[in-house]
Amino acid sequence: MSTDTTASVSTHILDTSIGRPAEGVAITLAARAGSDAAWTALGGSATDADGRCKDLPALPEGTTHVRLDFETEAYFLSKQNKQAEAQQDAPANRDSGAAVAFFPEVAITFAVVPGEHYHVPLLLNPFGYSVYRGS
């Protein structure tokens, strides 16, 4: 929850290759106060059955930048067989020549201001992703 002196962050993930929430994706949250400051790891969580991560750590006062790190490789490897069945014409690792995820992780960095809430959804598939500021 944001306050007058802090911002707050939430996220969710939709696996667009199967049209369902991405469950069990580990997410870590880091913050910094200023462009030249070092990142401070604040902790993390994982997405629930609805693809939502409702218990990310609170941001410290003075935070100006936030980074969300999504560990997508483990998710795709655990879903690989199910995805290949769900999208028969587009196997999970098509054209990659590898048995690992093309995007093993996704890092999203964004600026924040105190008093604002930032909901940052990730639309994910094996060969691309999109992110936006939601509501």
N, C-alpha and C positions, 0 to 999 in steps of 0.2 A: 504494500500500500504506500502510495506516495504521500509525502508531507510537504509543508512549505519549504523545507530545506533539503529534501531528497526527492529523487525520482524513483519509479518502480517499473519492473519489467515482467512481462509474461510472454509465453510463446506456445505455439502448437505446430504440429507437422501433419501435412496431408501427403500421402504417397499417391501421386497422380497417376502412376502406372497401373494401379489397381483400384483407384477411386475410393480409398479407405484411409482412416487415420493410421499413422505410423506409431505403433506401440513398442515401448521398450528401448527407445533411442536415448542413450545417455547424453546429457547436456551439462556443460560446465559454464559458469559465469565468472567473468573477470571484469574489473573496473579500474579506472585511473582518473586522477584529478589533473587534467591538462594534457596537451598533446605530447609534451616531452617527458611526462611522468612514466614510471614503470607500471606495468600491469600488476594488479593484486588479485590473486585467485580468491574467490569468495565461496566456492563450493559448487554443488550441482545437484542434479536430480535426474529423473528419466521420465519419458512420456508415458501416460496411462493409456487405457484402452481407447480413449477418445483422442489420442495423439496430443493431449495437453500436458503441460508441465506447470502444475499449480503451486509448487512449493520452492521456487527459486529463492536464494538468499536475498535479503534486503540490501539495497545499495547504501554505501556509507555517505555521509554528508560530504559535499565537495566533489562528488563524481561528475565528470564531464563526458566521459566516453565509456561505453560498455561493449564487451565482446562476448558473444554466445558461441560456444564451440559444440557442434553437433557431431557425435561419433556415429557416422552413417555406415561405415564398413561392416561392423558387427550386425547391424540391422539387415543390410542387404544380403550378407552371407547366410543369416538365419532364414531369410525369406526367399532365397534364390530358387528353390524348387517350387514353392508356391507361386512365385511371380512367373516363372517359365510356364506353368500350367495356366495361369490367369491371362497371360498375353502370348498365346501360342505363336503368333507371327513375329514377336519381338522378344526373344530370350533375354534374360537379365544381363548377360555379358556379351551381347551381339557385337561382333566386329572388334572387340577389345583384345582378343587373343589371350586374356588373362582370367584366372579364376578368382580374382578379387574385385572389389568395387572400383569403378572408375573414379568416383569421388569418395575416398575413404573417410574424409571429414569435411565439414563445411564450417567456416568461421565467418561470422557476421559481426562487423564493428559499426557502431553508430553513436552519434552524439546525443546527449540528454541534457535537460535543464531541470532544476528543482521544481517540484510541484506537479510534474507531468507524469502520466502513466504511458508506457510504451509497450504495445502488444505487437510482437514481431513474428508473424506466421512464416513458416517455411513450406513451400510447395516443392516436393522432392520426387525425383524419379531416377532410375539407374544412370542416366546420361545427362542430367541437367537439373537445375534447381532455380527457384525464383523466391524472392523475399520482398516483403513490403511492410510498411507501418500500418497495422490494422487498428481496430478500435476496441 
